[in-house]
Amino acid sequence: MDYCSVQISKAMREVVILIREVEPEQNFEIEVRINGRSKTMQYRVEIVNWEGTVPSPREKFTTSKHRIDAYDKDWELIEIVAPERDNIPLVFRKKLQHID
């Protein structure tokens, strides 16, 4: 994969950071400052590999959906990167803990 784009969005607020040469199963921590308050955002790239023969589009969908549904609930899917020949990268963000 050439890059990973990390997006922070609500309405029109969006930041995209291109990260070259992303390795599978890699974690990222990005500290952002919004109105003087710092927040650390955590991201993870997971790779769904197509093992064996080339799967049909339906099999790719089913495999990816199963991986997403079974993923740690403390993380949320934020991007499905364009599939490559042998795999599809998924980008997850750790859910922010709100303390009241």
C-alpha positions, 0 to 999 in steps of 0.5 A, a space after each residue: 500500500 502506498 499510503 494511508 489517509 487518516 481523516 477526522 471529520 464532522 460536517 466540514 471539518 476534515 484533516 487528511 494525512 498521507 502516510 507513505 509505506 504503511 506496513 500491515 497491522 501498523 498503529 498510529 497515534 496522532 496528537 491534534 490540538 483543537 481550540 487549545 485542547 489536545 487530543 490523541 487519536 489512535 489509528 490502526 491499519 488491518 489487512 484482509 488477505 485473500 488466501 488461496 485462489 482469487 475469490 469472487 467479489 461476493 467472497 471478498 465482501 463476505 470475508 471483509 464484512 466478517 472481519 469488520 463485524 468481529 473487530 474490537 468494539 473499542 475501534 471503529 471502521 473509518 475507511 476501506 481502502 481500494 482493494 489490491 490484487 491480494 488484499 484489502 486494507 481497512 483503517 480503524 480509529 480508536 473510539 474517543 473516551 468521553 469523561 463527563 
